[in-house]
């Protein structure tokens, strides 16, 4: 079995409540985080702390962490690039979470474990039956030729596509009121940071759990 959790965006309490509800067996099954752990919500650093702790507590190979577009923006910001773009897209909340309200007056180092976490995020996770990715896939392009820009940022062109991608695609990135269930894809970003819910899907059963 595989559990997949949608976009968290700093909503640490939602994540805690969802894991308490789902109680995934991480000794025997896999948990896939679909990306966007940070930005907009109140405790981005705490979310990353909790996921790092999960990796310490259980076999880290059973906990797969994908990169979202917000993690890409954060890494660019840490490299001194596109700062305003990061801040405009909710990054100020992440900066405060890591370095406090006067973060602009301080250096911006990350704890070593957090730096490692962000640098090791995957773009895609594949199983025989599913492709897990943050944004989606560009229709008409073989998987091995997909570009990072699309994997992290694509929306309508992918969501509206009826293309058979060879396996069901499980994705986040585009918030919806309820999970999107289509023959070729499952969308699990249900807008937790916008006052809606954080969602987990259990596969292959397609059982959905949401909080609050």
C-alpha positions in Angstrom: 0.0 0.0 0.0 1.0 3.6 -0.6 -0.1 6.7 1.2 0.2 10.0 -0.5 -0.3 13.4 1.1 -1.1 16.6 -0.7 0.3 20.2 -0.4 0.9 21.1 3.3 2.1 24.7 2.9 3.2 25.2 6.5 0.1 23.8 8.1 1.9 21.8 10.7 -1.2 21.0 12.8 -3.1 19.7 9.8 -0.2 17.3 9.1 -0.1 16.1 12.7 -3.9 15.6 12.7 -3.8 13.8 9.4 -1.1 11.4 10.4 -3.0 10.7 13.7 -6.1 9.9 11.7 -4.5 7.8 9.0 -1.9 6.0 11.2 0.2 4.8 8.2 2.2 1.6 8.8 5.6 3.0 7.8 7.4 -0.2 8.7 5.8 -2.0 5.8 4.2 0.7 3.5 5.3 3.8 1.7 4.3 7.4 2.4 4.7 9.9 -0.5 4.7 13.6 0.2 3.7 15.4 -3.0 5.6 18.6 -2.4 4.9 22.2 -1.2 5.7 21.7 2.4 6.4 25.4 2.9 5.1 29.0 2.2 1.9 30.8 3.1 1.1 28.8 6.3 2.2 29.5 9.8 5.0 26.9 10.5 7.0 25.8 7.4 10.0 25.0 9.5 7.9 22.8 11.8 6.5 20.8 8.9 10.0 20.0 7.6 11.1 19.2 11.2 8.3 16.7 11.5 9.0 15.0 8.2 12.7 14.7 9.0 11.7 13.2 12.3 9.6 10.6 10.5 12.6 9.7 8.4 14.6 9.2 11.5 11.9 7.1 13.2 11.2 4.8 10.2 13.0 3.4 7.3 13.7 6.5 5.2 13.3 4.6 2.0 9.6 4.3 2.9 9.1 8.0 3.1 9.4 9.7 -0.3 9.5 13.4 -0.5 8.9 15.1 -3.8 9.8 18.7 -4.7 7.1 21.2 -5.3 7.4 24.5 -7.1 7.6 26.3 -3.7 10.7 24.3 -2.7 12.3 25.2 -6.0 11.6 28.9 -5.3 13.0 28.5 -1.8 16.2 26.9 -3.1 16.6 29.7 -5.7 16.1 32.3 -2.9 18.8 30.6 -0.8 21.1 30.9 -3.8 20.4 34.6 -4.0 18.1 34.4 -7.0 14.5 35.5 -7.6 14.0 36.7 -4.0 11.0 38.9 -4.8 9.3 36.0 -6.7 9.7 33.8 -3.7 8.4 36.4 -1.3 5.5 37.3 -3.5 4.4 33.6 -3.6 4.1 33.2 0.2 7.8 32.9 1.0 7.8 35.6 3.6 6.0 33.2 5.9 8.7 30.7 5.4 11.5 33.3 6.0 9.8 34.3 9.3 9.4 30.6 10.3 13.2 30.0 9.8 14.8 33.3 10.9 12.2 35.3 12.8 10.3 38.6 12.0 13.6 40.5 11.3 14.9 37.9 8.9 16.0 40.5 6.3 18.6 41.8 8.7 20.2 38.4 9.3 22.1 35.8 7.2 19.9 32.9 5.9 21.6 29.7 6.8 19.4 26.5 7.1 20.0 23.8 9.7 22.1 21.2 8.1 19.3 18.6 8.2 16.9 21.0 6.5 19.5 21.9 3.8 19.9 18.2 3.1 16.1 17.7 3.0 15.6 20.3 0.4 18.5 19.3 -1.7 17.4 15.6 -1.8 13.8 16.2 -2.9 12.8 14.1 -6.0 11.0 15.4 -9.0 9.2 12.1 -9.7 8.5 8.8 -7.9 7.4 5.8 -9.9 5.8 2.5 -9.1 4.5 -0.1 -11.4 1.0 1.4 -11.2 1.5 5.1 -10.4 3.6 8.2 -11.2 3.8 10.6 -8.4 4.7 14.2 -9.3 4.0 17.7 -7.9 2.5 19.6 -10.8 1.8 17.0 -13.5 3.1 15.9 -16.8 3.1 17.6 -20.2 0.8 15.7 -22.6 2.5 14.1 -25.6 6.0 14.1 -24.0 7.7 10.8 -22.9 8.3 10.6 -19.1 12.1 10.6 -19.5 11.8 13.9 -21.6 9.6 15.8 -19.2 11.1 19.1 -18.1 11.3 20.3 -14.5 9.3 23.4 -15.3 6.3 21.3 -16.3 6.7 18.7 -13.5 6.5 21.5 -10.9 4.3 24.2 -12.5 2.0 22.7 -15.1 -1.8 23.1 -14.5 -4.6 23.2 -17.0 -2.9 21.5 -19.9 -2.3 18.5 -17.8 -5.5 18.6 -15.7 -7.7 18.9 -18.7 -5.8 16.1 -20.6 -7.4 12.7 -21.1 -4.1 11.2 -22.3 -3.1 7.8 -21.0 0.3 8.5 -19.4 0.9 4.7 -19.0 0.2 4.8 -15.3 -2.2 6.8 -13.1 -0.6 10.1 -12.2 -1.0 11.3 -8.5 -0.3 15.0 -8.2 -0.9 18.2 -6.1 -0.1 21.8 -6.9 -3.6 22.9 -8.1 -5.9 23.3 -5.1 -9.4 22.0 -5.4 -12.3 21.7 -3.0 -12.2 17.9 -3.2 -9.8 15.3 -4.6 -9.9 15.1 -8.4 -10.5 11.6 -9.6 -10.1 10.8 -13.2 -9.1 7.6 -15.1 -5.6 8.9 -15.8 -5.0 11.0 -12.7 -5.7 11.7 -9.0 -5.3 15.3 -7.6 -4.8 15.6 -3.9 -4.2 19.3 -3.2 -7.4 20.3 -1.4 -6.2 23.7 -0.3 -5.4 23.3 3.4 -3.7 26.6 3.6 -6.7 28.4 2.1 -9.0 27.2 4.8 -10.0 23.9 3.2 -8.5 20.5 4.0 -5.3 18.5 3.9 -5.8 15.2 2.1 -4.2 11.8 2.1 -5.1 9.0 -0.4 -4.4 5.3 0.3 -3.6 3.4 -2.9 -4.6 1.2 -4.6 -7.8 1.2 -2.6 -8.4 4.9 -3.3 -9.5 5.6 0.2 -9.3 9.3 1.0 -8.7 10.9 4.4 -8.9 14.6 5.1 -8.6 17.0 8.0 -9.9 19.1 9.6 
